[in-house]
Amino acid sequence: MNIVQKFQSGSNFLKGASLLKGLLGESPLVCCTANASSGQKGSTRNTYRSNRKRFRGVRVQDGDKVHPGYLLAKQVSAFRWYPGANVHSGRKKFLTAQCSGTIRFTKEIFIPSPDSPEAEVVSRFPKGAFLYKTHINVVPEPQVGHFKRIEMI
């Protein structure tokens, strides 16, 4: 007796999901598959500039040793870290060390210039409140074994 004869006879062999399984010879859950297409793929030429990493941010941590000219932080649009003692603000607001020493991050009271947008924000503060900003400082190392001759004996 083949599958069609069993179906016509109404046996319990082919009821519900097992009917599909019996007719197709496979699981009813996996009835159709789609193969991946292998056609030609397009390409774009303008991804270099748009996806380029810019590597901005702070380069050092509190307590690190630095030398003169060492890049401390990269920032472009606005100051996030302000230059403190022995730190120079160069092009594009890059912060560089002016002498050898140890890095210290400090929160200092910030007094904005009267024509800046931050001056308007500070004017709305309650009396006695201050605006604090993060400053990067370089504490110079003490000079050991470096003497200056005053006179000959």
C-alpha positions in Angstrom: 0.0 0.0 0.0 1.5 3.3 -1.1 1.1 6.8 0.6 -1.8 7.8 -1.7 -3.8 4.6 -0.9 -3.2 5.1 2.8 -4.4 8.7 2.6 -7.6 7.7 0.7 -8.3 4.9 3.2 -8.2 7.5 6.1 -5.8 5.6 8.3 -4.3 7.2 11.4 -0.9 7.0 9.7 -1.4 10.3 7.9 -3.1 12.7 10.2 -2.1 16.4 10.8 1.6 17.0 10.7 2.5 13.5 9.9 0.5 13.9 6.7 3.0 16.4 5.5 5.9 14.4 6.7 4.6 11.3 5.0 4.0 13.2 1.7 7.3 15.1 1.6 9.5 12.5 3.4 11.0 15.0 5.8 10.3 17.0 9.0 7.4 19.5 8.7 9.5 22.1 10.4 12.1 22.1 7.6 10.1 22.2 4.4 11.9 24.8 2.3 15.4 26.2 2.2 16.9 29.3 0.5 20.3 29.2 -0.9 22.6 32.3 -0.8 22.8 34.2 -4.0 26.2 34.4 -5.6 25.7 37.4 -7.8 28.1 40.3 -8.3 28.6 42.5 -5.3 28.8 46.3 -5.5 31.6 48.4 -4.0 32.0 51.9 -2.8 34.9 54.3 -2.9 34.0 56.8 -0.2 34.6 54.8 3.0 38.1 55.9 3.8 37.3 59.4 5.1 33.9 58.6 6.6 35.0 55.6 8.8 38.4 57.0 9.8 39.3 56.7 13.5 40.4 60.0 14.9 42.0 58.7 18.2 40.9 61.7 20.4 41.0 61.8 24.1 43.5 61.8 27.0 46.7 60.0 26.5 48.1 59.9 30.1 46.8 59.0 33.5 47.4 60.5 36.9 50.9 59.7 38.1 52.5 59.0 34.7 56.0 60.3 33.9 56.3 62.5 30.8 59.0 64.3 28.9 58.9 67.7 27.1 56.7 67.7 24.0 54.8 64.6 25.1 51.2 64.7 23.8 48.8 64.6 26.8 45.3 65.0 25.2 43.7 65.5 21.8 40.5 67.5 21.6 39.1 69.3 18.6 35.8 71.2 19.1 36.0 72.4 22.7 38.1 72.1 25.8 37.3 69.1 27.9 40.7 69.3 29.7 42.3 72.6 30.3 46.0 73.3 30.4 47.5 73.7 33.9 51.0 74.2 35.1 53.8 73.4 32.6 51.2 72.4 29.9 50.9 74.1 26.5 47.8 74.3 24.4 48.8 73.8 20.8 47.0 73.6 17.5 43.5 72.1 17.6 43.6 72.4 21.4 46.2 69.6 21.7 47.8 69.6 25.2 51.5 69.0 25.4 54.0 68.9 28.3 56.5 71.7 28.5 58.9 70.0 30.9 59.7 66.5 32.4 57.6 65.5 35.3 54.6 63.7 36.8 51.0 64.2 35.5 48.4 65.5 38.0 44.7 66.0 37.2 43.0 68.7 39.3 39.6 70.2 39.5 40.0 74.0 39.6 37.6 76.9 39.8 37.0 78.2 36.3 36.3 81.9 35.7 35.0 82.3 32.1 35.5 85.5 30.1 32.5 87.8 30.1 31.8 87.3 26.4 31.9 83.5 26.4 28.7 81.3 26.5 29.8 79.8 29.8 29.5 83.3 31.4 25.8 83.2 30.9 25.6 79.8 32.6 27.6 81.0 35.6 25.4 84.0 36.0 22.5 81.7 36.7 24.3 79.9 39.5 23.2 80.6 43.1 25.3 82.9 45.1 28.5 81.2 46.3 28.5 78.4 43.7 31.5 77.9 41.4 32.2 76.2 38.1 34.9 73.6 38.2 36.9 72.3 35.3 39.5 69.6 34.9 43.1 70.8 34.4 46.1 68.7 33.4 49.3 69.7 35.2 52.9 68.5 35.0 54.7 68.6 38.3 58.4 69.0 37.4 61.0 66.5 38.8 63.5 67.9 41.2 66.9 68.4 39.5 69.4 66.0 41.2 73.1 66.4 40.6 72.7 69.6 38.5 74.8 72.4 40.1 75.7 75.8 38.9 79.3 77.0 39.5 79.3 80.3 41.3 83.1 80.9 41.6 86.4 79.1 41.3 88.3 78.3 44.5 
